[in-house]
Amino acid sequence: MQKHKNLIIGLLIGALVGYSAYLMTSLLKPYGFPPRKALAENPETSPYSSAEMVQEAFRIINAEVSPTIVEVSVKAESIEEENGDRELPWNDFFQDPEEQEPQFRQSEGLGSGIIIESRGDDYYVITNSHVIGDAKEISVELSDRTVFLAELVGVDKRKDLALLVFTSSERKLPLIRIGDSDEVYVGDWVLAFGSPYGYESSVSSGIVSALGRRNGPRGNINEFIQTDASINQGNSGGALVNIRGELIGVNTFITTPNRGSIGLGFAIPINNVKTMFRQLIDTGKISYGWLGVSLGAYSKEAAESLDYEQSEGVLVYQVFDGSPADEAGIKPGDLIKALDGIPHSDVFQLTYKIGEKIPGDSALFAINRFGEKFDIGVTIAERREESAVRELHSNVRPGFVPSPMMPDVRQAMDLPDDIHGVPVAEVYPRTYAQALGLRAGDVITAVNDIEIDSLEDLYKAYSESRDYRLSVYRNGEIIELLSQPPADVKIHP
């Protein structure tokens, strides 16, 4: 066992020495670091040789990356709360009434950014949108203390990203080399660059602790790279680079009980950033792709009721009327198995990939519709603002959430043994289903006189017609729901 362990350690050291030697010979000279003669000629002359080679590699990376990292300073105008000095209870009595009006003040903030692209004399800096906030004035400071005024090109709040631009006509500035975050693995060495607490040009090292983390700030749609490289306040918007000095992530947030780093730092993968900053440079705005469906995972019981294999795809729960999915023929109950030939069984990842599509792009979905397998091509539309998307929820079909009839559900609902159908878990407001009078807790026993005994039966019945007449078990009896909504209920076209 000890021999085997020693062999592994020997192989690791050998690989490390070999790779470090490669880094030294290929990258050292351009940055003015003379290779140590003893190490270059015989890496085994010192017990510290392999560690020193890694040290040389880190120096090389720092020399290349640091000039591409900027400190971002922002000034924003904020309203100071009236009578902010609340610890003086007599304050209200002695202040001039005019002084009690809301006061505007300048607030300042610091963060980090990365010079990621150039067009002529214009240089583009990627940072976090929470660094910029509602800034009225933005400046960037290079590692040599040169300061430039910058302008905001645009933000992507769903990814917590912002793009800045500044002009340098006097000299050419270096750009960071962009890597491929899909080629990052847990255990990879990484370096984090930024200006924590205003200490500009700071660098820390660590490893990739985990990938695909989804515990980001509310509303953020990224999957994050987790690292134990030290990241603190002010590092937001800074670079996470690999052992080749390539940008693989944008440092964004930390998890901590005390506002300091405890080795739980998170970065947005660079592949999540590429489309965003190029869209902003080219068009000045961000556009997300929209399919027009509600997607979800499904349980073992739902899989049995649908006659699908569990975890073989992503289920289409709802379809928006008039959406690209609707016009292309995707129906509620369909199982999406792949997008553009790439299999998907994770709701988050499929949703993200659809959103990354540029409006007007074509997308090919591999569909399983209750045993019938085929492809559907869809032209992706542009996602609307969040408020507009919420308005569209009244146009979804079927407009409610069905549940498989499981033994515990039957028992909880105290249903007779002779009642078969599909229970309704939730009804969406302002939908046709609500207008018909459908309620959560109902059991749909028939649709247009077609008996319903499973989710498969329900979705098939709904796919055959857009005019529904429902037979529902409620409060011990079967009732028929109206085929037309009441006149006082507005249904959006």
C-alpha positions in Angstrom: 0.0 0.0 0.0 2.8 2.4 1.0 4.7 1.5 -2.3 1.6 2.3 -4.3 1.2 5.6 -2.5 4.8 6.5 -3.1 4.4 5.7 -6.7 1.4 8.0 -7.1 3.3 10.8 -5.3 6.3 10.3 -7.5 4.1 10.4 -10.7 2.4 13.6 -9.5 5.7 15.3 -8.7 7.1 14.2 -12.1 4.1 15.6 -13.9 4.3 18.8 -11.9 8.0 19.2 -12.6 7.5 18.6 -16.3 4.6 21.0 -16.6 6.3 23.6 -14.6 9.4 23.3 -16.9 7.1 23.8 -19.9 5.6 26.9 -18.3 9.1 28.3 -17.6 10.5 27.8 -21.1 7.4 28.9 -22.9 6.2 31.8 -20.8 9.0 33.1 -18.6 11.2 35.0 -21.1 8.5 37.6 -22.3 8.1 38.8 -18.7 11.8 39.3 -17.9 12.1 36.5 -15.3 15.5 34.7 -15.8 15.2 31.0 -15.3 17.1 29.6 -12.4 20.1 27.8 -13.9 20.1 24.9 -11.4 16.4 24.3 -11.9 16.5 24.6 -15.7 19.4 22.2 -16.0 18.5 19.7 -13.4 15.1 20.0 -11.7 16.0 17.3 -9.1 19.0 19.2 -7.7 17.0 20.6 -4.8 14.2 19.1 -2.7 12.4 22.4 -3.2 12.8 22.4 -6.9 9.2 21.4 -7.8 7.7 23.9 -5.4 10.0 26.7 -6.8 8.9 25.8 -10.4 5.2 26.2 -9.3 6.3 29.5 -7.7 7.8 30.6 -11.0 4.6 29.7 -12.8 2.5 31.8 -10.4 4.9 34.7 -11.0 4.5 34.4 -14.7 0.7 34.3 -14.4 0.7 37.3 -12.2 2.9 39.3 -14.6 0.6 38.5 -17.5 -2.8 38.9 -15.8 -2.3 41.8 -13.3 -2.1 44.5 -16.0 -5.5 43.4 -17.3 -7.2 43.8 -13.9 -8.6 47.2 -13.0 -10.0 48.7 -9.8 -13.5 50.0 -10.5 -14.6 53.1 -8.5 -18.1 54.3 -8.6 -19.9 57.4 -7.4 -23.7 57.3 -6.9 -26.2 59.8 -5.8 -28.3 58.4 -2.9 -31.0 59.8 -0.7 -30.1 60.1 2.9 -33.0 59.1 5.2 -34.8 61.9 6.8 -33.6 62.5 10.3 -31.0 59.9 9.9 -29.4 60.7 13.3 -32.1 58.7 15.1 -30.0 58.2 18.3 -30.8 61.8 19.3 -34.5 61.6 20.3 -34.8 65.4 20.6 -33.4 65.9 17.1 -36.9 66.5 15.5 -37.6 69.4 17.8 -34.5 71.5 17.1 -34.0 71.0 13.3 -35.1 73.6 10.8 -38.1 72.2 8.8 -36.1 72.7 5.6 -33.3 70.6 7.0 -35.8 67.7 7.5 -36.2 67.3 3.7 -34.5 64.3 2.2 -30.9 65.1 1.5 -28.9 63.8 -1.5 -25.4 62.7 -0.9 -22.6 61.1 -2.9 -21.8 57.5 -2.1 -18.6 55.7 -3.3 -17.9 52.1 -3.9 -15.0 49.9 -5.1 -14.8 46.7 -7.0 -12.7 45.0 -9.6 -12.9 44.6 -13.4 -11.2 42.8 -16.3 -10.0 44.3 -19.6 -11.6 41.7 -21.9 -11.9 43.2 -25.3 -10.7 46.2 -27.4 -12.0 48.0 -30.5 -9.5 50.5 -31.7 -8.7 52.8 -28.8 -11.8 51.6 -26.8 -11.2 49.0 -24.1 -14.0 47.0 -22.6 -14.1 45.9 -19.0 -16.3 43.2 -17.5 -17.4 43.5 -13.9 -20.4 42.7 -11.7 -23.6 44.8 -12.1 -23.9 45.0 -8.3 -20.5 46.8 -8.3 -21.9 49.5 -10.7 -25.4 49.8 -9.1 -26.8 53.2 -10.0 -23.5 54.9 -10.5 -23.4 58.4 -11.9 -19.6 58.4 -12.4 -17.4 55.4 -13.0 -13.6 55.3 -13.2 -11.1 52.5 -13.7 -7.6 52.4 -12.3 -4.9 50.2 -13.9 -2.2 48.4 -12.0 0.2 51.2 -12.7 -2.2 53.7 -11.1 -3.3 55.3 -14.3 -6.9 56.3 -14.0 -9.5 56.5 -16.8 -13.1 57.7 -16.8 -15.4 54.9 -18.0 -18.9 54.6 -19.4 -21.5 51.9 -18.8 -22.2 50.0 -22.0 -24.9 47.9 -20.4 -25.8 45.4 -17.7 -27.2 41.9 -17.4 -28.8 41.8 -14.0 -29.9 38.2 -14.4 -26.3 37.2 -14.5 -25.0 40.1 -12.3 -22.7 41.3 -15.1 -21.9 44.8 -16.4 -19.8 46.0 -19.3 -17.8 49.3 -19.2 -15.8 51.0 -21.8 -12.9 53.6 -21.6 -10.6 55.1 -24.1 -6.8 54.9 -24.2 -5.3 56.6 -27.2 -1.8 57.1 -25.8 -0.8 53.4 -25.5 -2.0 49.9 -26.2 -3.2 48.0 -23.2 -3.1 44.2 -22.7 -6.2 42.1 -22.8 -6.7 39.0 -20.6 -6.7 35.7 -22.4 -10.0 34.0 -22.4 -10.2 30.3 -21.4 -12.9 27.6 -21.6 -14.8 27.1 -18.4 -16.2 23.8 -19.7 -12.7 22.4 -19.4 -12.4 23.3 -15.7 -12.3 20.4 -13.2 -12.6 20.1 -9.5 -9.1 20.2 -8.1 -7.7 22.5 -10.7 -5.4 25.2 -9.4 -6.7 28.7 -9.8 -5.7 32.3 -9.0 -8.1 35.1 -8.0 -7.2 38.7 -9.0 -8.9 41.9 -7.8 -8.8 44.8 -5.3 -10.1 43.5 -2.0 -10.9 46.3 0.4 -9.1 48.7 -2.0 -5.8 46.8 -2.0 -5.3 47.0 -5.7 -3.5 44.3 -7.8 -4.0 41.6 -5.2 -3.8 37.9 -6.1 -4.6 34.7 -4.1 -4.4 31.1 -5.0 -6.5 28.0 -4.4 -8.2 25.2 -6.2 -11.6 24.6 -7.8 -13.7 23.2 -4.9 -16.9 22.4 -6.9 -18.6 23.1 -10.2 -22.3 23.9 -11.0 -23.2 25.6 -7.8 -26.7 27.1 -7.9 -26.7 28.8 -4.5 -26.2 32.3 -5.9 -28.0 35.6 -5.0 -31.7 35.6 -5.7 -32.6 35.9 -9.3 -29.1 35.0 -10.6 -29.3 32.4 -13.3 -25.7 31.3 -13.3 -24.1 28.0 -12.2 -21.0 29.0 -10.3 -17.4 27.8 -9.9 -16.7 27.4 -6.2 -13.1 28.1 -5.1 -11.2 28.3 -1.8 -8.9 31.0 -3.3 -9.4 34.0 -1.0 -12.1 36.4 -2.2 -13.2 39.4 -0.2 -15.2 42.6 -0.6 -13.8 44.5 -3.5 -12.9 41.3 -5.4 -16.3 41.3 -7.1 -15.8 41.6 -10.8 -12.2 40.4 -10.6 -10.7 37.4 -12.5 -10.4 33.8 -11.7 -7.7 32.3 -13.9 -6.4 28.8 -14.5 -2.8 27.6 -14.3 -2.3 28.9 -17.9 -3.3 32.4 -17.0 -6.6 32.1 -18.9 -9.8 33.7 -17.6 -12.2 31.0 -16.5 -14.5 33.0 -14.2 -15.6 36.4 -12.9 -15.4 36.5 -9.1 -18.9 37.5 -7.8 -19.8 36.6 -4.2 -18.7 34.7 -1.1 -20.5 32.9 1.6 -19.4 33.9 5.1 -20.7 34.5 8.6 -18.4 37.4 9.2 -17.9 39.4 6.0 -14.5 37.9 5.4 -13.3 35.0 3.3 -13.6 31.6 4.8 -12.8 29.7 1.6 -16.2 29.8 0.0 -15.9 32.0 -3.1 -18.0 31.8 -6.2 -17.2 32.9 -9.8 -19.4 33.1 -12.9 -18.0 30.7 -15.5 -16.5 32.7 -18.4 -18.5 30.7 -20.9 -21.6 32.2 -19.3 -20.1 35.7 -20.0 -19.0 35.4 -23.7 -22.4 35.8 -25.3 -23.3 38.7 -23.0 -20.4 41.0 -23.5 -20.3 40.4 -27.3 -24.0 41.2 -27.5 -23.5 44.4 -25.5 -20.5 45.5 -27.7 -22.4 44.8 -30.9 -25.9 46.0 -30.0 -25.8 47.8 -26.7 -28.4 45.5 -25.1 -28.9 42.0 -23.8 -31.4 39.6 -25.5 -32.4 36.2 -24.1 -34.0 33.5 -26.1 -37.6 32.5 -25.4 -39.3 29.2 -26.2 -42.6 29.8 -24.5 -42.9 26.8 -22.2 -42.9 25.9 -18.5 -40.4 23.1 -17.9 -39.9 20.8 -15.0 -38.5 17.6 -13.6 -40.9 14.8 -12.8 -41.1 12.2 -10.1 -41.0 8.4 -10.3 -44.8 8.3 -9.9 -45.3 11.0 -12.6 -43.0 9.0 -14.9 -45.2 5.9 -14.4 -48.4 7.9 -15.0 -46.8 9.4 -18.2 -45.3 6.1 -19.3 -41.9 7.7 -19.6 -38.6 6.5 -18.3 -37.5 8.6 -15.3 -34.8 11.2 -15.8 -34.6 10.7 -19.5 -35.5 14.3 -20.4 -37.3 17.4 -19.2 -41.1 17.6 -19.1 -43.1 20.3 -20.8 -45.7 21.2 -18.2 -47.3 24.3 -19.8 -47.2 25.9 -23.3 -47.8 29.6 -23.9 -50.4 30.2 -26.6 -48.9 31.9 -29.6 -45.3 31.2 -28.4 -42.6 29.8 -30.7 -43.1 26.4 -29.0 -46.9 26.5 -29.6 -46.4 27.5 -33.3 -43.9 24.8 -33.8 -46.1 22.1 -32.4 -44.7 21.4 -28.9 -47.5 20.4 -26.6 -48.0 20.0 -22.8 -46.8 16.6 -21.7 -44.1 16.4 -24.3 -40.7 15.2 -23.1 -37.7 17.1 -24.4 -34.8 14.7 -24.6 -32.2 16.8 -26.4 -31.5 20.3 -27.7 -29.5 20.5 -30.9 -28.3 16.9 -30.5 -27.2 17.4 -26.9 -29.1 15.3 -24.4 -30.7 17.1 -21.4 -32.3 15.8 -18.2 -31.6 18.8 -16.1 -34.2 21.6 -16.1 -31.8 24.4 -15.1 -29.3 23.6 -17.8 -31.9 23.2 -20.5 -33.5 26.5 -19.6 -30.1 28.2 -19.5 -29.2 26.8 -23.0 -32.5 28.1 -24.4 -31.9 31.5 -22.9 -28.4 31.7 -24.4 -29.9 31.4 -27.9 -30.0 34.6 -29.9 -33.5 35.7 -30.9 -34.0 34.4 -34.4 -31.8 31.4 -33.9 -33.1 27.9 -34.9 -33.2 25.2 -32.3 -33.9 21.5 -32.8 -35.7 19.6 -30.0 -35.8 15.9 -29.8 -39.3 15.0 -28.5 -40.8 11.9 -26.9 -44.6 12.2 -27.0 -45.9 9.1 -25.2 -43.7 6.7 -27.2 -43.7 8.6 -30.5 -40.2 10.1 -31.0 -39.5 12.9 -33.5 -37.7 16.2 -33.9 -39.3 19.7 -33.8 -37.5 22.8 -35.2 -38.3 26.1 -33.5 -37.3 29.6 -34.2 -36.4 31.2 -30.9 -38.0 34.5 -30.0 -36.8 37.2 -27.7 -37.6 36.9 -24.0 -39.7 39.9 -22.8 -39.2 41.8 -19.5 -40.1 39.9 -16.4 -43.4 41.9 -15.9 -44.4 41.1 -19.4 -43.7 37.4 -19.0 -45.9 37.4 -15.9 -48.7 38.9 -17.9 -48.4 36.0 -20.4 -49.1 33.4 -17.6 -52.8 33.8 -18.3 -52.2 32.3 -21.8 -50.7 29.0 -20.7 -52.2 25.6 -21.4 -53.4 23.7 -19.6 -53.2 26.4 -17.0 -53.1 24.1 -14.0 -50.6 21.7 -12.4 -51.8 18.0 -12.5 -50.6 15.4 -10.1 -50.4 11.6 -10.5 -53.0 9.7 -8.5 -50.7 8.1 -5.8 -52.0 6.0 -2.9 -51.1 8.7 -0.3 -52.8 11.4 -2.4 -56.0 9.2 -2.7 -55.9 8.7 1.1 -55.3 12.3 1.9 -58.2 13.4 -0.3 -60.4 10.6 1.1 -61.4 9.5 -2.4 -63.7 6.5 -3.0 -62.0 3.5 -4.7 -64.2 3.9 -7.8 -63.0 7.4 -8.5 -60.2 7.5 -11.0 -58.6 10.6 -12.6 -56.0 13.2 -12.2 -55.9 15.4 -9.1 -55.3 19.2 -9.6 -52.5 20.5 -7.4 -52.7 24.2 -8.5 -54.6 26.4 -10.8 -52.9 29.4 -12.3 -54.8 32.7 -11.9 -56.5 34.4 -14.9 -56.2 31.3 -17.1 -58.8 29.5 -19.1 -58.7 26.7 -16.5 -59.6 29.1 -13.7 -62.3 30.7 -15.8 -63.9 27.3 -16.3 -64.1 27.0 -12.5 -61.4 24.5 -12.0 -60.0 24.4 -8.4 -57.0 23.0 -6.6 -58.2 19.7 -5.0 -60.5 18.8 -7.9 -60.0 15.4 -9.6 -60.4 15.6 -13.4 -62.2 12.4 -14.4 -62.9 13.3 -18.1 -62.0 15.8 -20.8 -64.5 16.2 -23.6 -66.1 12.9 -22.6 -62.7 11.1 -22.8 -62.1 9.2 -19.5 -58.9 10.2 -17.7 -57.0 7.7 -15.7 -53.4 9.0 -15.9 -51.3 12.0 -16.8 -50.8 10.5 -20.2 -54.6 10.4 -20.8 -54.9 14.0 -19.6 -52.2 15.5 -21.8 -53.4 13.5 -24.8 -56.9 14.8 -24.4 -55.6 18.4 -24.1 -53.4 18.0 -27.1 -56.4 17.1 -29.3 -58.5 20.2 -28.7 -58.4 23.8 -27.4 -62.0 23.7 -26.3 -62.5 21.8 -23.1 -65.4 20.4 -21.2 -64.3 18.9 -17.9 -65.9 16.3 -15.7 -64.6 16.9 -12.2 -65.0 15.1 -8.9 -65.6 17.6 -6.1 -67.1 17.3 -2.6 -68.4 13.8 -3.2 -70.0 14.4 -6.6 -69.1 14.6 -10.3 -69.8 18.0 -11.8 -69.5 19.4 -15.3 -67.5 22.6 -15.8 -68.7 25.1 -18.3 -67.3 24.9 -21.8 -67.2 28.7 -22.0 -65.8 31.0 -19.3 -68.2 33.3 -17.5 -68.7 36.7 -19.1 -67.1 38.6 -16.2 -63.8 36.7 -16.6 -61.3 38.3 -19.0 -59.2 35.9 -21.0 -56.2 37.4 -22.7 -55.8 36.5 -26.3 
